[in-house]
Structure formats: C-alpha cells, structure tokens
C-alpha cells in the first residue's frame, strides 16, 4: 500500500514499531523517504503523523493508519487495498510478488514464553529485572552470535522497546515483555534476496526462535522469580 502511494506521487515517510516487518521501511529508504521506528503501540505514531512527516503507519498486529486518524483504521486500510486493485487491474498478491522481487523477501514471525502462576505485581517486578539484564550490556554491537548453523554479527542494538538485535544480513530478533499479560514475546524476521521454500523457511524460523529463546533465558538466569 505504501509503495502504491509513492507510485502515485505522494511523498512522505513511514512509521512502524520495532516489532514489525522492515519491508515497508526498505521501500521508504530505497525511495529516499524518512523512516520512523517506535515502541509497540499506536500512540507512539501520533507525533510523526501530526508533524506531517509520515503518511502511513502500521504495526505487526495488523493495525494501519494514513495519518487522518491517530488510531488504527481498518476501514481505511480496506478501502485503500480495494482502490489499488481497481486502479491497477491486478490482484494484490501479484503486486506483492513484484515488490518482493524488487525489494527483497521478508519473513516475520513471533513466539512467546508464558509465565504461569505469577501475580500481576510479581510480573511487573520480574520483567523489569529481566529487561534490566537484557539492556545492561548482555550483548554488544559487533558481537557475533550463533543462529542455527550460521554466525551473525550484531550491527545495531535498539532499545526503544525491549532488546532488538539487527544483524549484518538485516535479519533481526526482538525480545520484550508483553504489556498485557505475563509473557515475554520474541519477534524475528528473516530476509532474503530470493524466495525461500517452505522447508528452508522452517529451518531458519526454528533457528531464530531458538536463538531468541536462548538469549532471553540467559537474561532470566540472572534473575530470581
């Protein structure tokens, strides 16, 4: 949808959360538009919409807005998709495949670790301590970590919301506590210049999931529940 807006002459940046796919961000960068990444939650998008610097915003939970409203607007998203289809005469999957061939293939996924039998007060205390370990120098930029059979170099560490590790191939892993339930969430995204088969994707997804779980467990080992 953002690519279509740019193609029709609209100019402006995109705002997204650190837990969302980088696909639209790549499209923005390739077209010399601004990119804004925020903590999870639509409320963090508002300043970028109000300033006029972002023309679209989205988060991984399927929320989207074009800046006309400061909250998720599913109806506007649906109408926008229908407009693209009508104007182009092509179905959305065909257009999406063309964008993938141009900008790359992005495969986001998420999982979580539930904490059973814990009170809200205990959860608040515990997640703050675990987060403190994660952000307290557990990992550093330039450090290498093992993901499956590959070794990844951390080129950027983001701490806007939890700990996000961006690797040298632009894949990433994010670990953050849930804001709604006693659960640690692990998000990750694999990038590729070519389409991956289901078998290839499963192996890679399992590797990133396990790497995220291992890092999170290392932080939890420092904190008593």
Backbone torsions as a table, in degrees:
resi	resn	phi	psi	omega
1	UNK	NA	-43.2	178.3
2	UNK	-63.7	-41.7	179.0
3	UNK	-60.7	-38.4	179.0
4	UNK	-67.0	-38.3	177.9
5	UNK	-61.6	-42.9	179.0
6	UNK	-66.4	-38.8	-178.4
7	UNK	-66.1	-25.9	179.8
8	UNK	-92.3	9.8	173.5
9	UNK	100.5	-4.7	177.9
10	UNK	-74.2	144.1	179.1
11	UNK	-124.7	142.7	178.8
12	UNK	154.4	162.9	-176.0
13	UNK	-84.8	178.7	177.8
14	UNK	-124.7	141.0	177.0
15	UNK	-119.4	136.2	-177.4
16	UNK	-148.6	167.0	178.3
17	UNK	-90.0	160.8	179.4
18	UNK	-65.8	-15.6	-179.4
19	UNK	-91.8	-2.1	-175.2
20	UNK	-98.4	163.8	179.8
21	UNK	-59.6	148.6	177.9
22	UNK	-87.4	3.1	-174.0
23	UNK	-57.0	-52.7	-178.9
24	UNK	-66.3	-31.9	179.1
25	UNK	-66.0	-38.2	177.1
26	UNK	-64.5	-41.8	177.8
27	UNK	-60.0	-42.7	179.3
28	UNK	-62.8	-48.6	-178.1
29	UNK	-62.3	-41.3	-179.5
30	UNK	-65.6	-22.2	179.2
31	UNK	-106.6	19.6	176.1
32	UNK	57.1	40.5	176.5
33	UNK	-110.9	158.8	-176.9
34	UNK	-74.6	151.7	178.8
35	UNK	-126.2	132.7	177.9
36	UNK	-127.8	127.4	176.5
37	UNK	-117.1	134.1	-175.9
38	UNK	-128.0	174.9	170.5
39	UNK	-65.5	164.6	179.6
40	UNK	-66.1	134.4	-180.0
41	UNK	126.4	129.0	-176.8
42	UNK	-63.6	-24.7	-177.8
43	UNK	-59.5	-25.8	-178.6
44	UNK	-77.3	-10.8	179.8
45	UNK	-80.4	-21.6	-166.1
46	UNK	-58.2	-43.6	-177.3
47	UNK	-62.8	-32.7	-179.3
48	UNK	-75.9	-33.0	174.3
49	UNK	-71.1	-44.4	-177.7
50	UNK	-62.9	-34.2	-179.5
51	UNK	-75.0	-15.9	-178.5
52	UNK	81.9	4.6	-176.4
53	UNK	-84.2	-18.8	177.0
54	UNK	-116.8	135.6	-180.0
55	UNK	-108.0	-8.2	177.2
56	UNK	-153.2	147.1	177.9
57	UNK	-143.2	147.5	179.3
58	UNK	-154.8	159.1	175.1
59	UNK	-134.9	166.4	-170.3
60	UNK	-64.8	-18.2	179.5
61	UNK	-86.2	25.1	175.0
62	UNK	72.7	17.9	175.3
63	UNK	-83.5	141.8	179.9
64	UNK	-145.2	148.3	175.2
65	UNK	-151.9	150.6	178.1
66	UNK	-106.3	13.4	178.3
67	UNK	89.8	-13.8	177.6
68	UNK	-70.0	-31.8	173.2
69	UNK	-121.0	156.2	-177.7
70	UNK	-98.4	13.2	175.8
71	UNK	-131.5	176.7	179.0
72	UNK	-59.4	141.2	-177.8
73	UNK	-136.0	83.4	-176.5
74	UNK	-63.6	-36.2	-179.0
75	UNK	-64.3	-43.2	178.5
76	UNK	-64.2	-37.1	177.5
77	UNK	-63.5	-42.7	178.3
78	UNK	-64.1	-45.4	179.8
79	UNK	-63.8	-37.0	177.9
80	UNK	-63.9	-41.6	178.7
81	UNK	-64.7	-41.9	178.7
82	UNK	-64.2	-37.8	179.9
83	UNK	-64.2	-41.4	178.3
84	UNK	-61.7	-44.4	-179.4
85	UNK	-62.5	-45.8	-178.2
86	UNK	-65.7	-44.5	-177.2
87	UNK	-66.9	-38.7	-174.1
88	UNK	-89.0	-29.2	-175.1
89	UNK	76.7	6.0	178.9
90	UNK	-111.8	147.1	176.2
91	UNK	-71.8	160.5	-173.2
92	UNK	-66.4	-33.8	-179.2
93	UNK	-65.0	-36.8	177.8
94	UNK	-64.6	-42.9	178.9
95	UNK	-66.6	-38.6	179.1
96	UNK	-63.8	-42.1	179.0
97	UNK	-62.9	-36.9	178.8
98	UNK	-66.6	-39.3	177.8
99	UNK	-66.0	-38.1	178.0
100	UNK	-62.0	-42.6	179.9
101	UNK	-64.0	-30.2	-178.8
102	UNK	-84.5	-43.6	-171.6
103	UNK	-106.5	-11.0	-179.2
104	UNK	111.7	168.9	-176.9
105	UNK	-106.1	128.6	-176.5
106	UNK	-122.0	127.8	-176.0
107	UNK	-125.7	91.2	179.1
108	UNK	-85.9	152.6	177.6
109	UNK	-156.9	163.5	177.1
110	UNK	-149.3	158.2	175.2
111	UNK	-147.1	-174.2	-178.8
112	UNK	-158.5	161.4	176.6
113	UNK	-122.2	111.7	-178.9
114	UNK	-82.0	145.1	173.4
115	UNK	-111.5	113.0	-176.7
116	UNK	-90.9	150.3	173.6
117	UNK	65.1	34.3	-179.0
118	UNK	-120.9	138.2	-179.5
119	UNK	-79.6	160.0	177.4
120	UNK	-55.8	-40.2	-179.8
121	UNK	-66.2	-42.1	178.0
122	UNK	-63.5	-40.1	-179.8
123	UNK	-63.2	-44.6	-179.7
124	UNK	-59.7	-44.0	-179.9
125	UNK	-67.1	-45.6	-176.1
126	UNK	-65.6	-47.0	-176.6
127	UNK	-66.3	-31.8	176.8
128	UNK	-66.1	-39.3	179.8
129	UNK	-68.6	-42.8	178.8
130	UNK	-64.3	-42.6	178.8
131	UNK	-62.5	-36.6	177.8
132	UNK	-61.5	-38.3	177.7
133	UNK	-69.3	-43.9	179.9
134	UNK	-58.4	-40.8	-175.6
135	UNK	-91.8	-1.2	-174.4
136	UNK	-94.3	25.8	177.4
137	UNK	97.9	17.6	178.4
138	UNK	-59.9	-37.2	178.0
139	UNK	-134.5	159.1	-177.1
140	UNK	-138.8	154.5	175.8
141	UNK	-62.4	138.3	-176.6
142	UNK	94.3	-16.1	179.6
143	UNK	-74.6	148.1	178.0
144	UNK	-104.1	138.9	174.4
145	UNK	-131.0	155.6	-178.8
146	UNK	-91.2	128.0	175.5
147	UNK	-125.6	103.7	-174.8
148	UNK	64.7	-124.4	179.2
149	UNK	-97.5	6.0	-177.6
150	UNK	-111.0	157.2	174.9
151	UNK	-110.8	123.7	-177.7
152	UNK	-109.4	140.5	175.7
153	UNK	-100.0	129.4	178.5
154	UNK	-77.1	116.1	179.9
155	UNK	-100.6	-16.2	178.8
156	UNK	-154.6	138.3	173.6
157	UNK	-116.5	124.6	180.0
158	UNK	-113.5	136.5	-176.6
159	UNK	-126.0	25.0	179.3
160	UNK	-63.0	-34.0	-178.2
161	UNK	-157.2	91.4	-174.1
162	UNK	83.8	-153.3	-179.7
163	UNK	-120.7	117.4	178.1
164	UNK	-114.1	126.3	179.3
165	UNK	-107.9	118.8	177.3
166	UNK	-103.3	128.1	-174.7
167	UNK	-99.5	171.1	-174.7
168	UNK	-66.1	-16.5	175.7
169	UNK	-99.7	10.7	177.8
170	UNK	72.7	7.1	167.3
171	UNK	-76.5	167.5	-178.0
172	UNK	-157.7	163.4	174.8
173	UNK	-134.6	135.7	177.5
174	UNK	-125.6	133.8	175.2
175	UNK	-123.4	126.3	-178.8
176	UNK	-151.7	151.1	174.8
177	UNK	-77.5	143.2	176.2
178	UNK	-66.6	146.6	177.0
179	UNK	-94.2	1.0	-175.5
180	UNK	-124.3	-13.1	-177.4
181	UNK	-156.8	160.6	179.4
182	UNK	-73.3	85.2	-173.0
183	UNK	-157.8	136.8	170.7
184	UNK	-94.3	129.5	179.8
185	UNK	-101.7	141.2	176.9
186	UNK	-123.7	119.3	178.1
187	UNK	-112.5	149.2	176.8
188	UNK	-156.5	155.1	179.4
189	UNK	-141.5	133.6	177.4
190	UNK	-103.9	137.1	177.8
191	UNK	-118.2	150.2	-179.0
192	UNK	-154.9	146.3	176.6
193	UNK	-76.3	-19.3	-179.7
194	UNK	-126.5	157.2	177.5
195	UNK	-64.3	140.0	179.3
196	UNK	-101.4	145.1	176.5
197	UNK	-74.1	164.5	178.7
198	UNK	-59.9	-39.0	-179.8
199	UNK	-66.5	-44.4	178.3
200	UNK	-62.4	-43.0	-177.0
201	UNK	-65.2	-40.2	-179.9
202	UNK	-61.9	-43.9	179.5
203	UNK	-61.6	-45.4	-178.8
204	UNK	-67.8	-43.0	179.3
205	UNK	-60.2	-43.5	178.1
206	UNK	-61.8	-38.8	-179.0
207	UNK	-65.4	-44.6	-179.8
208	UNK	-68.9	-38.7	177.4
209	UNK	-60.7	-47.7	-179.4
210	UNK	-64.8	-37.8	178.6
211	UNK	-64.2	-43.0	177.9
212	UNK	-64.1	-42.5	178.6
213	UNK	-62.8	-39.0	-179.1
214	UNK	-65.8	-43.2	178.9
215	UNK	-64.3	-45.2	-179.9
216	UNK	-63.5	-41.2	179.3
217	UNK	-64.9	-35.3	178.0
218	UNK	-61.8	-39.1	177.1
219	UNK	-70.2	-40.9	-178.9
220	UNK	-66.4	-28.4	179.6
221	UNK	-63.8	-18.7	-179.9
222	UNK	-89.3	-5.0	-173.3
223	UNK	-126.3	130.0	176.5
224	UNK	-85.0	138.4	179.5
225	UNK	-86.1	NA	NA
